[in-house]
Amino acid sequence: MEKRKLNAAIVASGSGTDADVVMEKFDQGFFPELESLILISTNCQAGCLEKAKARGINHCNFDFEGVARSVNFGKVFSEFLVSNRIDIVFLLGCVLKVQPVEGVKIYNIHPADLEKHGGNKCYGLEVHRRVILEKIDQIERGRLGFSGPSYTYPTFHSVDEDYDSGPWIMQAQVKIPYNIIAQFYFSNRTRKDLDQAAEELQKHVLRYEWKMLPSAVSLAILDCLDESRERFKCVSEDE
């Protein structure tokens, strides 16, 4: 029989601002195709756990210093998804590499362009550091006007075996505020200066991620349901 609703999980490692957007919308009935939602934290002290608790969302913890860092993480995580009949997973601020799990659709939100600013260890502030350094390099080589518009591209995409890869479902073109680039450009360009600029850019981009996520998650759910229907149709025809 064709499955009508999905069981979903969110995986987060930090404060959970992205995760909270999705949990809030789930609580409001914004995703009618979801039967259930659980938050999985990779950090026992992460703020995302408190946000889930406050909203009455089921939650659990894969301790970052324990199973999350162990070589068995992939196996334990996969077994957890299967045993809890999870159909779809959203990585929202997850700092761990999550491998595909057979029968489970996995999606990730990345705060910049996947090809230019993705890959191993490219998460959190590191993504925004690379974006800023790229813009400075373009300015100094005359490829970008100092006062001209520059952009970054937060992307919601499916997950495959590679870091920050898989087809994307939604991407936003976000204009970088002039003052973020200018303040770093005219600073001493120390690591502290770069971190400060990256923090400002992160705050700016997060506002766009929060707007993107409800629609992106809805599209991912529809994509997952469509694949489920296709599999059901193929099985029915074979029989």
C-alpha positions in Angstrom: 0.0 0.0 0.0 1.3 3.5 -0.9 2.6 5.5 2.0 0.6 8.7 2.6 2.7 10.4 5.3 6.3 10.6 6.2 8.4 10.3 9.3 11.0 13.1 9.4 14.1 13.9 11.4 16.2 17.0 11.8 19.9 16.7 12.6 21.5 19.8 14.2 24.7 20.5 16.2 24.4 24.0 17.5 21.9 26.6 18.6 19.3 25.3 16.2 18.0 28.5 14.7 17.4 26.9 11.3 16.0 23.8 13.0 13.6 25.9 15.0 12.1 27.4 11.9 11.2 24.0 10.7 10.0 22.8 14.1 7.8 25.9 14.4 6.2 25.3 11.0 5.7 21.6 11.8 4.0 22.6 15.1 1.7 24.9 13.1 0.7 22.2 10.7 2.6 23.7 7.8 3.8 20.2 6.6 0.6 18.1 6.5 2.5 15.3 4.7 4.6 14.6 7.8 3.3 12.1 10.3 6.1 12.8 12.9 9.2 14.9 13.5 12.2 14.2 15.7 15.2 16.3 16.4 18.6 14.6 16.6 21.4 16.6 18.2 25.1 15.7 17.8 26.0 17.8 20.9 24.5 17.1 24.3 24.7 20.8 25.2 23.4 22.2 22.0 20.7 24.8 22.1 18.6 22.9 19.5 17.7 20.4 22.2 16.1 23.1 24.3 14.3 24.5 21.4 12.8 21.1 20.6 11.9 20.6 24.2 10.2 24.0 24.4 8.1 23.1 21.3 7.2 19.6 22.5 9.1 18.0 19.6 10.6 14.6 20.2 14.4 14.8 20.5 17.4 12.7 21.3 21.2 13.2 21.5 24.1 11.5 19.8 26.8 12.9 22.1 29.4 14.8 20.0 32.3 13.5 22.1 31.0 10.0 22.0 29.2 8.2 19.2 29.1 11.3 16.9 32.9 11.3 16.8 33.3 7.6 16.6 34.0 5.5 13.5 30.7 3.8 14.1 28.6 7.0 13.8 27.4 6.1 10.3 26.3 2.6 11.4 24.6 3.8 14.6 22.9 6.7 12.8 21.7 4.5 10.0 20.3 1.9 12.4 18.5 4.7 14.3 16.8 5.9 11.2 15.8 2.5 10.1 14.5 1.4 13.6 12.5 4.6 13.9 11.1 4.3 10.3 12.5 7.7 9.3 11.8 8.5 5.6 13.4 12.0 5.3 16.2 13.8 7.1 17.1 17.5 7.1 20.6 18.5 8.1 20.2 22.0 9.6 23.4 23.2 11.1 24.9 19.7 11.3 28.7 19.8 11.5 29.2 16.1 10.8 29.4 14.4 7.5 26.3 12.2 7.1 26.4 9.5 4.5 23.4 8.4 2.5 21.2 5.8 4.0 19.3 3.4 1.8 15.6 4.1 1.7 16.0 7.6 3.4 16.1 10.9 1.6 18.6 13.4 3.2 18.7 17.1 2.5 21.1 19.8 3.7 21.1 23.6 4.0 24.5 25.1 3.0 25.0 28.8 3.5 26.9 29.5 0.2 27.5 28.2 -3.3 28.3 24.4 -3.1 31.1 24.3 -5.7 33.0 27.4 -4.7 32.5 27.3 -0.9 31.8 23.7 0.0 33.7 20.6 0.9 35.5 19.0 3.9 35.4 21.2 7.0 33.5 24.0 5.2 30.8 24.7 7.7 29.9 27.4 10.1 32.0 30.5 9.9 34.5 28.9 7.6 32.0 29.1 4.7 31.6 32.9 5.2 35.4 33.4 5.6 35.9 31.9 2.2 33.2 34.0 0.6 34.7 37.2 2.0 38.2 36.3 1.0 37.0 35.5 -2.5 35.3 38.9 -2.8 38.5 40.7 -1.6 40.6 38.7 -4.1 38.2 39.7 -7.0 38.3 43.3 -6.0 42.1 43.4 -5.9 42.4 41.7 -9.3 39.9 44.1 -10.8 37.2 41.5 -11.4 34.7 43.1 -9.0 34.1 46.7 -8.5 34.6 47.8 -5.0 31.3 49.5 -4.7 29.5 47.1 -7.0 27.1 44.5 -5.8 28.4 41.1 -4.7 26.4 38.0 -3.7 26.4 34.8 -1.8 24.2 31.8 -2.6 22.7 29.7 0.3 21.6 26.4 -1.1 19.2 23.6 0.0 20.2 20.4 -1.7 20.0 16.6 -1.5 22.9 14.7 0.1 25.1 12.1 -1.7 28.5 10.5 -0.9 30.5 13.7 -1.4 30.8 16.7 0.8 28.3 19.5 0.0 27.1 17.8 -3.2 23.9 16.4 -4.6 21.3 18.3 -6.8 19.9 21.4 -5.2 16.2 22.1 -4.7 16.4 25.8 -3.8 19.1 28.5 -4.0 18.8 32.1 -3.1 20.9 35.0 -4.4 21.7 37.1 -1.4 23.4 40.5 -1.7 26.3 41.0 0.6 26.0 44.3 2.5 28.6 46.8 1.4 29.8 47.5 4.9 30.8 43.9 5.6 33.3 43.8 2.7 34.4 47.4 3.2 35.2 47.0 6.9 37.3 44.0 6.3 39.0 45.5 3.2 40.1 48.6 5.2 41.1 46.6 8.3 44.4 45.1 9.2 42.9 41.8 7.9 43.9 39.8 10.9 42.1 36.5 11.7 40.0 38.5 14.3 39.0 41.0 11.6 38.0 38.1 9.2 36.1 36.3 11.9 34.2 39.5 12.7 33.2 40.0 9.1 32.3 36.3 8.8 30.0 36.6 11.8 28.2 39.6 10.3 27.8 37.8 7.0 26.5 34.7 8.8 23.9 36.7 10.7 22.8 38.3 7.4 22.5 35.0 5.5 20.7 33.3 8.3 17.7 35.7 7.8 17.4 34.4 4.2 17.8 30.8 5.2 14.9 31.2 7.7 12.7 32.5 4.8 13.9 29.7 2.4 13.5 26.7 4.7 9.7 26.3 4.9 9.3 26.2 1.2 12.5 24.2 0.6 11.4 21.6 3.1 8.0 21.4 1.5 9.5 20.8 -1.9 11.8 18.1 -0.5 8.8 16.4 1.1 7.0 16.4 -2.2 10.1 15.1 -4.0 10.3 12.2 -1.4 6.6 11.4 -1.8 6.9 11.4 -5.6 9.8 8.9 -5.5 7.8 6.8 -3.1 4.8 6.8 -5.5 7.1 5.9 -8.4 8.5 2.9 -6.5 5.1 1.8 -5.5 3.9 2.0 -9.1 6.9 0.0 -10.4 6.3 -2.7 -7.8 2.6 -2.9 -8.6 3.3 -3.1 -12.3 5.9 -5.9 -11.8 3.3 -7.9 -9.8 
